[in-house]
Amino acid sequence: MSQEGLDFKSALKQAQELGYAEADPANDIEGTDAVYKLAILSSLAFHTRVDPQDIYREGISSLATQDFRYAREFGYAIKLLAIAKQADKAIELRVHPVFIPEDSQLANVNGVFNAIQVEGDLAGKLIFYGRGAGALPATSAIIADTLTIARNICHGVNNAPQAKLNRQLPAKPMSDIETRYYFRVNVVDRPGVLAQISKVLGQNSISISSVIQKE
């Protein structure tokens, strides 16, 4: 959608034809697959058991071509991100579309490729990048796992290393997470409409950074 300006249905059909999306695409487009991956990675990273049900999820099916067009005008790319970060004694866990500066590395992850960005206290930001869908990457992962199991059996390794999930870190409610948002609102052309919208946002403690009005 972002690169070729396709509408959602056309982009999804193309992804299915290329083998990037399943015949039933719900897990891909609604972020369900990303939720499960985030649950595994965050459990390992923070040594706590993360329930996928505790992860906020918002897919990409509601996005329109004009969202991608406006993102480019503002200097951003739209990507579906799975985000996990420790905040005090809880973890932020969320999957949803995000505006990313178009000159960043994550903004340039396209097509069949996936990326994971990890931030450490000493190492800083590290990015792991590679193919994440398609017949060959899936086959490679299956063969690698099968060989690991066979090698362990041959060497008499009965127990695989176990992750230490010895911390109790609850998921932070999405309603408690403060971040920047993009709103696209279609309104009637009459005086006072923007004032009414501003009033509603103000009543919910949401401040406005900027307003861009399109005819």
N, C-alpha and C positions, 0 to 999 in steps of 0.2 A: 504493500500500500504506500509506503513512504518513498520507495525508489521509482516505481512506475506509475504512481497515481491511480492505482486500481481501486475499485470499491471493494468492500469487505468480501462479498460473495465471490467475485472474480479472483481475488487474491487467495482465498481459501481453496478454490477449485484448482488453481495453479499449484499450490503447495501440495495438495493431495496427488496430483498427477506426477509431481516430481518425487513423491514418496516421503515428503517432509512432514506431512500431517496424516493422521489415521483416517480410515473411512468414516468412523465416528469421531469427529474432531473435538468433541466437548472437552476432553482432558487437556488438549493443547490450547484451544482458544479461550477457555474460561480459567486457565491458570491452575487447574487441578494437578497436573503433572508437576508443575513448578512447586506447588505446595508440598508434595511428597518429597521432592528432592531437597527442598529447604529444611524440612523436618529432619532428614538424615544428616545433612551437613551441619545444621545448628546443634543437633544433639552431640555430634562429635566435637564441634568447636568449643562448646560451652559446658561439656560434660554433664548434661542434664537431659532427661527424657522429654522430648518435645512431641506433643500430640498434634497431628495435622489439623484437627478440629479447632485448635487454638490459633491458627494462622489466618489472618485477614486475607480474603481473596477477592479480587476484582479482575475480570477478564478483559479481552479486547473487542468483544463482539459489539459493544456500544460505540466504538470509535468510527468516525466518518472521515471521508477523504479531506474535508476542510480542516479537520484537526491536524492532520499531517501537513497541510499547506500552511496553516498558521504557525505551526511549530518551526517550519523552515524559515518563515518570515522573521520569527523571533530569534533565530540562531540556534534552534534545538532540533533534536531527533526524538521520536517517541519509541521507547522500548518497554517491553514487559519485564519488570525486574522482580526478583525474589530477594528481599532484604532482611537481614538478621543482624542485630547489634545489641550488645549488652548496655542497658541503661540502669545504673544503680543496681538494685537487687531484682531486676526483671529483664526480660528480653523483648525487644521490638521484633515482631515477626509479621511480615506483610508481603503480599504479592499483588501488584497492580501496575498499570501503565504509568510511565514516568517521562517527564521532559528532561533530556540530558543534553548538555552543551555539545553541539555538533562536532567540535574539534577534540572531544575526549575519545579515549580508546574504546570505551563501552559503546559509544554512539556509532561506532564503525564496525560493530559486530553484526553481520548480515547473513541472509540466506540460511544455509544449513549449519552455520557456525554458532557455537555457544561460548560464553566466557564466564569465569568466576573471578571476582576480585576479593582478595583477602587483605585486611589491614592489621599489621602486627605492631606491637609497641616498639620493637627495635628495627624490624625489617621494613616498616612502612607499608606501602601499597604494592601488592603482587597480583599479577593477572595471569590466569591460566586459560589458554585459548585453543580451541580445536573444533573438529566436526562433532556435532551432537545429535545428528539424525541421519537416517538413510540406512540402506542395507549393509554397506561395508562397515561403518562405525559400530553398528549393533552386533554384527558378526564378530568383529574384532574383540569386543568386550566379552561376548559369550565364550569365545575360544580362550581368552586370557584367564577367565574365571575357571573354566574347565581344566586348563593346564595347571593352575595353582592347586586345585583340589587333588588332581592326579599326583602332582609332585609331593604334596603333603602325605598322601596315602603311601607312596613309595618310600618316603623317609620316616614313616611311622609317626607322623605328627597327627595326633588324635583330636587335639583341641586348637581351634583357630584363636588368635588373639582377640580378647574381648574388650570392647570399649568401656571405659570407666565413666559410668553415668551416676556419679556420686554427689551431684549438687542439686539443690531444689531452687530452680529459678522459674517463676511463673511468667506467662506471656503477658506483656503489657497491653491493656485494652486499646483498640484503635482510637477510641474516643479520647484517650489521654495523650495521644501522640501529636506533637505540634510540628507541622511542616508546611511548605508552600504548596499551593494548589492552583490549577488552571481551570477557570470556568468559561464555558461557551454558552451564552444565553440568547435565545431568539425572542424578541419582544416586539410589541406593536409600536409604530412610530407616532408617539404622542408625548407631550411634555410631562415630566415628573416620573417617568418609568425608571430611569437610572437612580433617582432619589429613593424610590421605593425599594429597589434592590439593595442599595447601600444601607438602608434602614434595617432590612432583614439581616444582612451580614453583621452589622454593628450589634444588633440584639443578640447575636450568637458569638460575640467576641472575636469576630473575624475582621481584620484590617485589610484595606485594599492597597496593594503596592502600585498597580497601574491599571488603566482602563483603555482599551483600544476598541473603537467603534467602527464597524464595517457597514456600508450601505448595501 
